[in-house]
Amino acid sequence: MSDNERFTLYKHYECLVNNLMKIRGNRKYLNGTLEEKYATSINRLIDSFDFFEDQKKLEEEYIVLINNLKIKFKEYANEIFASHKITAHIDLNFDCNFDTFVDQVHEIIKVYVRNRRLVFKTEKRIQELTEGKEKNLVIINFIDEIKRKLIEIDSSIDFNKNIDEIRRMLKELSTMMNKHQVYCETVLKIENIIGDCAPDSLIIFLNNINLALWEGRYAYLDSLVFGMNLSLEKFQSRKSDVFSSLALIKENYNTRINSLGKNDLSKIDVANKMLEMIKEILKRVLKGQESRDILRTLTSIKFENIEEIYDIVQSKTKNVFVKINEKYDGETILLKTGYANSKLYCTGFTPFGEETFEFHRSTFIRNYISLYDLLTSGKIDKKYLLEFASMIGMPLDEDLQNFSEISIINKAVDYFESKRTINKGMEDIVLKREKNLNGVNYGL
């Protein structure tokens, strides 16, 4: 190699060295820090770049050194990100000196730390807005949406965009929660008015209202509340009458109890039983299954004899039917148990056992008549009712023969109801046994 070629090549080497000097760090970093560790390592690599008289080898060594320096930059970033638990992939600019690269990395860490604080504060705010409060499906889904956004934020480097979006979402959540709580209070007031005993129509309304509340369909909920207002007012009026009557009934009950001695246990037992029977009738009044006209009769009861209740014409008094024919022989006896969609549902007691029947209303009226209607029209009398009681299996004791016609019918209803309960219980036991035999464990 001539002196001129050597001189030219060395000038090229000096240019490469100048490029490397632009990469090295010039700051004085604290001892023991990652920055000091990697700045020292990088500077040593740069200082190790030697002159070679072979231009090709010189350039190859330069390229290897540049790649090694970038590897050191990447190792520094990975180590410091790991110390801050930053695992997301981040695009970094490696075409700069180490000091600039350090600033770039620390700016990213600063954003990540701010994002972490934003995530923590957002989770805390969600808890403040929702803890101990009712939530519906829409709110739950929206909270999930915020949480998904927080997961994105945890790996994001755009703090300003994140904080603006989170503020908007939290504001929307606050509005949703406030609106939902107002509707929850409205529904709670309706539930308190309705209580445990109410007509099926109100129960259906309430179930639909609760479903609309859960689904966040507030406009539909408003329409339901508006639609049930008249029914609710009627129910409140009925409820007021029932509770006023109950107060008078309890006065009569207390008067009777106070008039009895401590040894009149059987009479006290009768009074207690009568009070429970009256409460069941009052529940039926609340549910619309019994006329309010019965309240006046109930308030006059003295609690002296259980026949005071059996002598009252109740809704159940009119629920025993026989097939219309000349003899009303009771070959098929029906106990009406329900009415819906223009259909009547009955439990039938036939010579072949107990069956369930379903009738169109018009068909039923043409073919069956109640014992009460037969009695009030003069087509049957007490003698027939006693024969009827014997035919269905009721014991014909002296007490029954001394009962009024209405009492006999009411007791017949109770007798049928007891038979239905026993048969239903036996069906349930058989069904559970069959399921257990098929490998289903019901804990029996």
One Martini backbone bead per residue (centre of mass of N, CA, C, O) as a GRO file, in nm:
protein
  444
    1MET     BB    1   0.097   0.036   0.024
    2SER     BB    2   0.076   0.350  -0.015
    3ASP     BB    3   0.092   0.651   0.138
    4ASN     BB    4  -0.164   0.765   0.007
    5GLU     BB    5  -0.353   0.528   0.076
    6ARG     BB    6  -0.307   0.535   0.378
    7PHE     BB    7  -0.408   0.823   0.423
    8THR     BB    8  -0.694   0.779   0.312
    9LEU     BB    9  -0.773   0.548   0.505
   10TYR     BB   10  -0.730   0.708   0.771
   11LYS     BB   11  -0.940   0.919   0.715
   12HIS     BB   12  -1.172   0.715   0.716
   13TYR     BB   13  -1.128   0.618   1.006
   14GLU     BB   14  -1.182   0.896   1.139
   15CYS     BB   15  -1.476   0.909   1.048
   16LEU     BB   16  -1.567   0.660   1.202
   17VAL     BB   17  -1.486   0.761   1.481
   18ASN     BB   18  -1.671   1.009   1.481
   19ASN     BB   19  -1.929   0.843   1.468
   20LEU     BB   20  -1.880   0.693   1.739
   21MET     BB   21  -1.861   0.951   1.919
   22LYS     BB   22  -2.169   1.016   1.877
   23ILE     BB   23  -2.265   0.756   2.052
   24ARG     BB   24  -2.142   0.819   2.297
   25GLY     BB   25  -2.125   0.898   2.628
   26ASN     BB   26  -2.090   1.221   2.822
   27ARG     BB   27  -2.195   1.154   3.081
   28LYS     BB   28  -2.224   1.153   3.439
   29TYR     BB   29  -2.286   0.871   3.610
   30LEU     BB   30  -2.389   0.696   3.857
   31ASN     BB   31  -2.282   0.477   4.060
   32GLY     BB   32  -2.444   0.158   3.991
   33THR     BB   33  -2.585   0.218   3.744
   34LEU     BB   34  -2.703   0.134   3.438
   35GLU     BB   35  -2.587   0.375   3.288
   36GLU     BB   36  -2.293   0.341   3.382
   37LYS     BB   37  -2.254   0.051   3.281
   38TYR     BB   38  -2.324   0.105   2.970
   39ALA     BB   39  -2.141   0.346   2.910
   40THR     BB   40  -1.877   0.196   2.964
   41SER     BB   41  -1.918  -0.037   2.761
   42ILE     BB   42  -1.952   0.143   2.508
   43ASN     BB   43  -1.681   0.299   2.525
   44ARG     BB   44  -1.502   0.048   2.501
   45LEU     BB   45  -1.592  -0.038   2.224
   46ILE     BB   46  -1.506   0.220   2.079
   47ASP     BB   47  -1.200   0.214   2.177
   48SER     BB   48  -1.151  -0.074   2.020
   49PHE     BB   49  -1.122   0.070   1.750
   50ASP     BB   50  -0.923  -0.017   1.486
   51PHE     BB   51  -0.670  -0.007   1.254
   52PHE     BB   52  -0.685  -0.099   0.903
   53GLU     BB   53  -0.529  -0.158   0.591
   54ASP     BB   54  -0.801  -0.296   0.534
   55GLN     BB   55  -1.089  -0.173   0.421
   56LYS     BB   56  -1.281  -0.412   0.442
   57LYS     BB   57  -1.217  -0.482   0.738
   58LEU     BB   58  -1.280  -0.208   0.857
   59GLU     BB   59  -1.585  -0.207   0.777
   60GLU     BB   60  -1.663  -0.471   0.915
   61GLU     BB   61  -1.589  -0.381   1.205
   62TYR     BB   62  -1.783  -0.144   1.212
   63ILE     BB   63  -2.047  -0.299   1.175
   64VAL     BB   64  -2.014  -0.481   1.420
   65LEU     BB   65  -2.000  -0.249   1.626
   66ILE     BB   66  -2.275  -0.123   1.571
   67ASN     BB   67  -2.436  -0.379   1.647
   68ASN     BB   68  -2.324  -0.400   1.940
   69LEU     BB   69  -2.435  -0.126   2.032
   70LYS     BB   70  -2.735  -0.193   1.986
   71ILE     BB   71  -2.736  -0.428   2.181
   72LYS     BB   72  -2.671  -0.255   2.430
   73PHE     BB   73  -2.914  -0.077   2.414
   74LYS     BB   74  -3.120  -0.311   2.437
   75GLU     BB   75  -3.021  -0.423   2.709
   76TYR     BB   76  -3.081  -0.172   2.870
   77ALA     BB   77  -3.384  -0.152   2.812
   78ASN     BB   78  -3.463  -0.434   2.916
   79GLU     BB   79  -3.360  -0.401   3.208
   80ILE     BB   80  -3.521  -0.141   3.290
   81PHE     BB   81  -3.803  -0.250   3.215
   82ALA     BB   82  -3.800  -0.493   3.407
   83SER     BB   83  -3.776  -0.316   3.671
   84HIS     BB   84  -4.081  -0.191   3.571
   85LYS     BB   85  -4.267  -0.411   3.434
   86ILE     BB   86  -4.208  -0.393   3.117
   87THR     BB   87  -4.346  -0.601   2.838
   88ALA     BB   88  -4.385  -0.440   2.605
   89HIS     BB   89  -4.362  -0.351   2.284
   90ILE     BB   90  -4.101  -0.118   2.177
   91ASP     BB   91  -4.026   0.145   1.971
   92LEU     BB   92  -3.695   0.231   1.904
   93ASN     BB   93  -3.428   0.466   1.882
   94PHE     BB   94  -3.086   0.384   1.771
   95ASP     BB   95  -3.011   0.665   1.612
   96CYS     BB   96  -2.811   0.743   1.872
   97ASN     BB   97  -2.703   0.839   2.154
   98PHE     BB   98  -2.695   0.734   2.475
   99ASP     BB   99  -2.820   0.983   2.611
  100THR     BB  100  -3.071   0.995   2.430
  101PHE     BB  101  -3.165   0.707   2.491
  102VAL     BB  102  -3.208   0.748   2.792
  103ASP     BB  103  -3.428   0.964   2.762
  104GLN     BB  104  -3.624   0.788   2.603
  105VAL     BB  105  -3.662   0.566   2.818
  106HIS     BB  106  -3.752   0.757   3.058
  107GLU     BB  107  -4.005   0.865   2.916
  108ILE     BB  108  -4.148   0.596   2.899
  109ILE     BB  109  -4.149   0.534   3.202
  110LYS     BB  110  -4.311   0.783   3.282
  111VAL     BB  111  -4.567   0.701   3.128
  112TYR     BB  112  -4.608   0.427   3.266
  113VAL     BB  113  -4.639   0.535   3.552
  114ARG     BB  114  -4.883   0.713   3.488
  115ASN     BB  115  -5.059   0.480   3.384
  116ARG     BB  116  -5.060   0.320   3.647
  117ARG     BB  117  -5.197   0.538   3.811
  118LEU     BB  118  -5.447   0.551   3.634
  119VAL     BB  119  -5.538   0.263   3.683
  120PHE     BB  120  -5.564   0.279   3.991
  121LYS     BB  121  -5.761   0.524   4.002
  122THR     BB  122  -5.980   0.393   3.829
  123GLU     BB  123  -6.040   0.148   4.007
  124LYS     BB  124  -6.114   0.317   4.254
  125ARG     BB  125  -6.348   0.475   4.121
  126ILE     BB  126  -6.523   0.236   4.050
  127GLN     BB  127  -6.561   0.147   4.342
  128GLU     BB  128  -6.695   0.410   4.445
  129LEU     BB  129  -6.942   0.398   4.236
  130THR     BB  130  -7.030   0.064   4.299
  131GLU     BB  131  -7.010  -0.002   4.586
  132GLY     BB  132  -7.308  -0.132   4.717
  133LYS     BB  133  -7.448  -0.124   4.434
  134GLU     BB  134  -7.659  -0.133   4.189
  135LYS     BB  135  -7.649  -0.339   3.890
  136ASN     BB  136  -7.644  -0.379   3.549
  137LEU     BB  137  -7.571  -0.504   3.246
  138VAL     BB  138  -7.467  -0.240   3.121
  139ILE     BB  139  -7.269  -0.164   3.348
  140ILE     BB  140  -7.099  -0.421   3.351
  141ASN     BB  141  -7.005  -0.393   3.054
  142PHE     BB  142  -6.873  -0.112   3.091
  143ILE     BB  143  -6.665  -0.195   3.300
  144ASP     BB  144  -6.528  -0.399   3.115
  145GLU     BB  145  -6.442  -0.187   2.908
  146ILE     BB  146  -6.258  -0.029   3.097
  147LYS     BB  147  -6.070  -0.269   3.170
  148ARG     BB  148  -5.971  -0.311   2.881
  149LYS     BB  149  -5.847  -0.029   2.862
  150LEU     BB  150  -5.641  -0.067   3.093
  151ILE     BB  151  -5.478  -0.284   2.949
  152GLU     BB  152  -5.390  -0.096   2.720
  153ILE     BB  153  -5.253   0.124   2.895
  154ASP     BB  154  -5.027  -0.064   3.017
  155SER     BB  155  -4.908  -0.056   2.688
  156SER     BB  156  -4.888   0.257   2.673
  157ILE     BB  157  -4.745   0.592   2.536
  158ASP     BB  158  -5.035   0.765   2.560
  159PHE     BB  159  -5.140   0.959   2.805
  160ASN     BB  160  -5.334   1.188   2.710
  161LYS     BB  161  -5.535   1.005   2.565
  162ASN     BB  162  -5.605   0.824   2.807
  163ILE     BB  163  -5.712   1.036   3.013
  164ASP     BB  164  -5.946   1.141   2.839
  165GLU     BB  165  -6.099   0.869   2.807
  166ILE     BB  166  -6.132   0.799   3.109
  167ARG     BB  167  -6.289   1.049   3.193
  168ARG     BB  168  -6.528   0.992   3.009
  169MET     BB  169  -6.602   0.706   3.124
  170LEU     BB  170  -6.643   0.791   3.424
  171LYS     BB  171  -6.865   0.994   3.371
  172GLU     BB  172  -7.059   0.788   3.244
  173LEU     BB  173  -7.073   0.598   3.489
  174SER     BB  174  -7.189   0.802   3.689
  175THR     BB  175  -7.449   0.853   3.532
  176MET     BB  176  -7.549   0.559   3.526
  177MET     BB  177  -7.561   0.515   3.835
  178ASN     BB  178  -7.755   0.744   3.910
  179LYS     BB  179  -7.988   0.649   3.733
  180HIS     BB  180  -8.016   0.362   3.851
  181GLN     BB  181  -8.078   0.442   4.147
  182VAL     BB  182  -8.345   0.581   4.089
  183TYR     BB  183  -8.485   0.325   3.974
  184CYS     BB  184  -8.442   0.145   4.220
  185GLU     BB  185  -8.618   0.316   4.412
  186THR     BB  186  -8.878   0.285   4.253
  187VAL     BB  187  -8.893  -0.027   4.265
  188LEU     BB  188  -8.884  -0.051   4.575
  189LYS     BB  189  -9.150   0.093   4.626
  190ILE     BB  190  -9.322  -0.110   4.472
  191GLU     BB  191  -9.242  -0.359   4.637
  192ASN     BB  192  -9.349  -0.247   4.911
  193ILE     BB  193  -9.640  -0.225   4.821
  194ILE     BB  194  -9.687  -0.522   4.732
  195GLY     BB  195  -9.523  -0.742   4.852
  196ASP     BB  196  -9.627  -1.079   4.910
  197CYS     BB  197  -9.930  -0.978   4.828
  198ALA     BB  198 -10.059  -1.018   4.495
  199PRO     BB  199 -10.156  -0.992   4.203
  200ASP     BB  200 -10.052  -1.135   3.916
  201SER     BB  201 -10.042  -0.875   3.745
  202LEU     BB  202  -9.834  -0.729   3.933
  203ILE     BB  203  -9.614  -0.942   3.928
  204ILE     BB  204  -9.564  -0.923   3.625
  205PHE     BB  205  -9.490  -0.630   3.620
  206LEU     BB  206  -9.251  -0.654   3.820
  207ASN     BB  207  -9.084  -0.855   3.654
  208ASN     BB  208  -9.057  -0.666   3.405
  209ILE     BB  209  -8.923  -0.434   3.555
  210ASN     BB  210  -8.671  -0.591   3.654
  211LEU     BB  211  -8.577  -0.666   3.370
  212ALA     BB  212  -8.546  -0.377   3.262
  213LEU     BB  213  -8.343  -0.292   3.478
  214TRP     BB  214  -8.122  -0.506   3.407
  215GLU     BB  215  -8.116  -0.411   3.088
  216GLY     BB  216  -8.158  -0.083   3.071
  217ARG     BB  217  -8.480  -0.023   2.998
  218TYR     BB  218  -8.616   0.271   3.084
  219ALA     BB  219  -8.847   0.335   2.891
  220TYR     BB  220  -8.998   0.071   2.940
  221LEU     BB  221  -9.024   0.105   3.243
  222ASP     BB  222  -9.197   0.360   3.234
  223SER     BB  223  -9.436   0.225   3.083
  224LEU     BB  224  -9.497   0.016   3.304
  225VAL     BB  225  -9.554   0.207   3.537
  226PHE     BB  226  -9.783   0.357   3.397
  227GLY     BB  227  -9.961   0.093   3.344
  228MET     BB  228  -9.976   0.022   3.679
  229ASN     BB  229 -10.101   0.257   3.843
  230LEU     BB  230 -10.399   0.178   3.868
  231SER     BB  231 -10.352  -0.101   3.998
  232LEU     BB  232 -10.192   0.014   4.239
  233GLU     BB  233 -10.416   0.188   4.359
  234LYS     BB  234 -10.615  -0.044   4.407
  235PHE     BB  235 -10.428  -0.205   4.590
  236GLN     BB  236 -10.390   0.010   4.811
  237SER     BB  237 -10.686   0.016   4.886
  238ARG     BB  238 -10.708  -0.283   4.961
  239LYS     BB  239 -10.480  -0.281   5.172
  240SER     BB  240 -10.611  -0.079   5.362
  241ASP     BB  241 -10.864  -0.251   5.424
  242VAL     BB  242 -10.716  -0.499   5.534
  243PHE     BB  243 -10.562  -0.358   5.772
  244SER     BB  244 -10.811  -0.245   5.909
  245SER     BB  245 -10.945  -0.523   5.952
  246LEU     BB  246 -10.714  -0.655   6.110
  247ALA     BB  247 -10.733  -0.471   6.356
  248LEU     BB  248 -11.022  -0.562   6.436
  249ILE     BB  249 -10.966  -0.865   6.450
  250LYS     BB  250 -10.754  -0.844   6.682
  251GLU     BB  251 -10.944  -0.729   6.886
  252ASN     BB  252 -11.133  -0.974   6.895
  253TYR     BB  253 -10.915  -1.175   6.970
  254ASN     BB  254 -10.820  -1.040   7.238
  255THR     BB  255 -11.092  -1.049   7.376
  256ARG     BB  256 -11.116  -1.356   7.377
  257ILE     BB  257 -10.851  -1.428   7.524
  258ASN     BB  258 -10.911  -1.246   7.783
  259SER     BB  259 -11.178  -1.424   7.854
  260LEU     BB  260 -10.986  -1.648   7.909
  261GLY     BB  261 -10.848  -1.899   8.061
  262LYS     BB  262 -10.563  -2.087   8.115
  263ASN     BB  263 -10.745  -2.369   8.080
  264ASP     BB  264 -10.856  -2.281   7.779
  265LEU     BB  265 -10.697  -2.439   7.546
  266SER     BB  266 -10.900  -2.518   7.321
  267LYS     BB  267 -11.006  -2.224   7.273
  268ILE     BB  268 -10.734  -2.100   7.206
  269ASP     BB  269 -10.676  -2.284   6.966
  270VAL     BB  270 -10.917  -2.197   6.797
  271ALA     BB  271 -10.845  -1.895   6.777
  272ASN     BB  272 -10.570  -1.934   6.640
  273LYS     BB  273 -10.675  -2.086   6.393
  274MET     BB  274 -10.869  -1.863   6.296
  275LEU     BB  275 -10.655  -1.643   6.248
  276GLU     BB  276 -10.502  -1.797   6.026
  277MET     BB  277 -10.744  -1.828   5.833
  278ILE     BB  278 -10.792  -1.523   5.797
  279LYS     BB  279 -10.515  -1.453   5.679
  280GLU     BB  280 -10.558  -1.620   5.422
  281ILE     BB  281 -10.801  -1.458   5.322
  282LEU     BB  282 -10.653  -1.183   5.309
  283LYS     BB  283 -10.453  -1.271   5.094
  284ARG     BB  284 -10.673  -1.319   4.878
  285VAL     BB  285 -10.764  -1.029   4.868
  286LEU     BB  286 -10.494  -0.907   4.777
  287LYS     BB  287 -10.488  -1.105   4.512
  288GLY     BB  288 -10.802  -1.109   4.405
  289GLN     BB  289 -10.950  -1.395   4.508
  290GLU     BB  290 -11.116  -1.198   4.695
  291SER     BB  291 -11.361  -1.026   4.817
  292ARG     BB  292 -11.410  -0.731   5.002
  293ASP     BB  293 -11.688  -0.811   5.127
  294ILE     BB  294 -11.565  -1.010   5.353
  295LEU     BB  295 -11.452  -0.810   5.570
  296ARG     BB  296 -11.708  -0.752   5.736
  297THR     BB  297 -11.740  -1.044   5.836
  298LEU     BB  298 -11.459  -1.078   5.972
  299THR     BB  299 -11.501  -0.837   6.189
  300SER     BB  300 -11.746  -1.021   6.338
  301ILE     BB  301 -11.572  -1.217   6.463
  302LYS     BB  302 -11.538  -1.399   6.793
  303PHE     BB  303 -11.375  -1.673   6.838
  304GLU     BB  304 -11.567  -1.936   6.928
  305ASN     BB  305 -11.610  -2.072   6.629
  306ILE     BB  306 -11.505  -2.222   6.337
  307GLU     BB  307 -11.788  -2.185   6.187
  308GLU     BB  308 -11.765  -1.883   6.128
  309ILE     BB  309 -11.591  -1.942   5.871
  310TYR     BB  310 -11.746  -2.175   5.722
  311ASP     BB  311 -12.010  -1.978   5.685
  312ILE     BB  312 -11.852  -1.837   5.470
  313VAL     BB  313 -11.862  -1.693   5.163
  314GLN     BB  314 -11.630  -1.798   4.936
  315SER     BB  315 -11.447  -1.864   4.667
  316LYS     BB  316 -11.424  -2.173   4.737
  317THR     BB  317 -11.733  -2.232   4.747
  318LYS     BB  318 -11.732  -2.194   4.407
  319ASN     BB  319 -11.516  -2.456   4.322
  320VAL     BB  320 -11.740  -2.678   4.316
  321PHE     BB  321 -11.807  -2.930   4.064
  322VAL     BB  322 -12.067  -3.062   3.854
  323LYS     BB  323 -12.235  -3.240   3.641
  324ILE     BB  324 -12.485  -3.184   3.423
  325ASN     BB  325 -12.789  -3.322   3.560
  326GLU     BB  326 -13.054  -3.458   3.720
  327LYS     BB  327 -12.872  -3.573   3.984
  328TYR     BB  328 -12.591  -3.490   4.057
  329ASP     BB  329 -12.389  -3.762   4.121
  330GLY     BB  330 -12.067  -3.713   4.105
  331GLU     BB  331 -11.892  -3.865   3.895
  332THR     BB  332 -11.775  -3.568   3.838
  333ILE     BB  333 -11.532  -3.381   4.019
  334LEU     BB  334 -11.454  -3.030   4.047
  335LEU     BB  335 -11.155  -2.831   4.109
  336LYS     BB  336 -11.086  -2.514   4.090
  337THR     BB  337 -10.739  -2.374   4.020
  338GLY     BB  338 -10.764  -2.198   3.740
  339TYR     BB  339 -10.700  -1.890   3.526
  340ALA     BB  340 -10.614  -1.867   3.165
  341ASN     BB  341 -10.663  -1.774   2.856
  342SER     BB  342 -10.972  -1.880   2.861
  343LYS     BB  343 -10.888  -2.098   3.084
  344LEU     BB  344 -10.959  -2.387   3.272
  345TYR     BB  345 -10.844  -2.530   3.584
  346CYS     BB  346 -10.863  -2.877   3.699
  347THR     BB  347 -10.950  -3.106   3.953
  348GLY     BB  348 -11.032  -3.445   3.916
  349PHE     BB  349 -11.288  -3.667   4.062
  350THR     BB  350 -11.295  -4.002   3.988
  351PRO     BB  351 -11.337  -4.344   3.971
  352PHE     BB  352 -11.016  -4.342   3.855
  353GLY     BB  353 -10.936  -4.073   3.990
  354GLU     BB  354 -10.695  -3.832   3.954
  355GLU     BB  355 -10.729  -3.531   3.749
  356THR     BB  356 -10.644  -3.316   3.479
  357PHE     BB  357 -10.810  -3.016   3.360
  358GLU     BB  358 -10.904  -2.851   3.042
  359PHE     BB  359 -11.093  -2.549   2.965
  360HIS     BB  360 -11.314  -2.386   2.809
  361ARG     BB  361 -11.527  -2.170   2.930
  362SER     BB  362 -11.782  -2.244   2.763
  363THR     BB  363 -11.768  -2.550   2.810
  364PHE     BB  364 -11.787  -2.546   3.117
  365ILE     BB  365 -12.060  -2.395   3.151
  366ARG     BB  366 -12.232  -2.615   2.994
  367ASN     BB  367 -12.132  -2.881   3.196
  368TYR     BB  368 -12.104  -2.708   3.469
  369ILE     BB  369 -12.177  -2.689   3.832
  370SER     BB  370 -12.211  -2.549   4.129
  371LEU     BB  371 -12.302  -2.615   4.447
  372TYR     BB  372 -12.383  -2.328   4.520
  373ASP     BB  373 -12.585  -2.284   4.286
  374LEU     BB  374 -12.765  -2.523   4.362
  375LEU     BB  375 -12.836  -2.420   4.642
  376THR     BB  376 -12.948  -2.124   4.571
  377SER     BB  377 -13.167  -2.264   4.359
  378GLY     BB  378 -13.288  -2.539   4.510
  379LYS     BB  379 -13.163  -2.825   4.387
  380ILE     BB  380 -13.033  -2.847   4.671
  381ASP     BB  381 -12.943  -2.987   4.990
  382LYS     BB  382 -12.830  -3.106   5.282
  383LYS     BB  383 -12.870  -3.401   5.211
  384TYR     BB  384 -12.700  -3.399   4.958
  385LEU     BB  385 -12.434  -3.296   5.092
  386LEU     BB  386 -12.400  -3.545   5.273
  387GLU     BB  387 -12.387  -3.749   5.042
  388PHE     BB  388 -12.147  -3.617   4.907
  389ALA     BB  389 -11.948  -3.648   5.143
  390SER     BB  390 -11.965  -3.959   5.148
  391MET     BB  391 -11.878  -4.011   4.849
  392ILE     BB  392 -11.579  -3.867   4.894
  393GLY     BB  393 -11.499  -3.968   5.215
  394MET     BB  394 -11.631  -3.827   5.439
  395PRO     BB  395 -11.697  -3.812   5.763
  396LEU     BB  396 -12.021  -3.882   5.927
  397ASP     BB  397 -12.050  -3.692   6.169
  398GLU     BB  398 -12.221  -3.501   6.391
  399ASP     BB  399 -12.094  -3.231   6.317
  400LEU     BB  400 -12.154  -3.232   6.013
  401GLN     BB  401 -12.471  -3.249   6.049
  402ASN     BB  402 -12.464  -2.951   6.201
  403PHE     BB  403 -12.392  -2.812   5.964
  404SER     BB  404 -12.391  -2.602   5.726
  405GLU     BB  405 -12.397  -2.586   5.395
  406ILE     BB  406 -12.144  -2.406   5.361
  407SER     BB  407 -11.959  -2.574   5.545
  408ILE     BB  408 -11.963  -2.833   5.379
  409ILE     BB  409 -11.838  -2.715   5.126
  410ASN     BB  410 -11.575  -2.606   5.255
  411LYS     BB  411 -11.484  -2.886   5.363
  412ALA     BB  412 -11.468  -3.019   5.086
  413VAL     BB  413 -11.243  -2.843   4.980
  414ASP     BB  414 -11.034  -2.916   5.198
  415TYR     BB  415 -11.036  -3.216   5.130
  416PHE     BB  416 -10.936  -3.191   4.840
  417GLU     BB  417 -10.677  -3.037   4.904
  418SER     BB  418 -10.550  -3.262   5.077
  419LYS     BB  419 -10.543  -3.472   4.849
  420ARG     BB  420 -10.364  -3.311   4.658
  421THR     BB  421 -10.119  -3.288   4.848
  422ILE     BB  422 -10.065  -3.590   4.883
  423ASN     BB  423 -10.038  -3.664   4.581
  424LYS     BB  424  -9.811  -3.463   4.518
  425GLY     BB  425  -9.608  -3.581   4.722
  426MET     BB  426  -9.593  -3.864   4.594
  427GLU     BB  427  -9.498  -3.775   4.313
  428ASP     BB  428  -9.229  -3.648   4.408
  429ILE     BB  429  -9.106  -3.903   4.529
  430VAL     BB  430  -9.110  -4.075   4.272
  431LEU     BB  431  -8.947  -3.880   4.095
  432LYS     BB  432  -8.689  -3.881   4.272
  433ARG     BB  433  -8.637  -4.183   4.258
  434GLU     BB  434  -8.607  -4.201   3.951
  435LYS     BB  435  -8.364  -4.004   3.936
  436ASN     BB  436  -8.176  -4.165   4.122
  437LEU     BB  437  -8.176  -4.425   3.944
  438ASN     BB  438  -8.044  -4.234   3.703
  439GLY     BB  439  -7.799  -4.076   3.875
  440VAL     BB  440  -7.948  -3.858   4.049
  441ASN     BB  441  -7.865  -3.634   4.309
  442TYR     BB  442  -8.091  -3.506   4.584
  443GLY     BB  443  -8.023  -3.579   4.894
  444LEU     BB  444  -8.202  -3.846   4.998
   0.00000   0.00000   0.00000
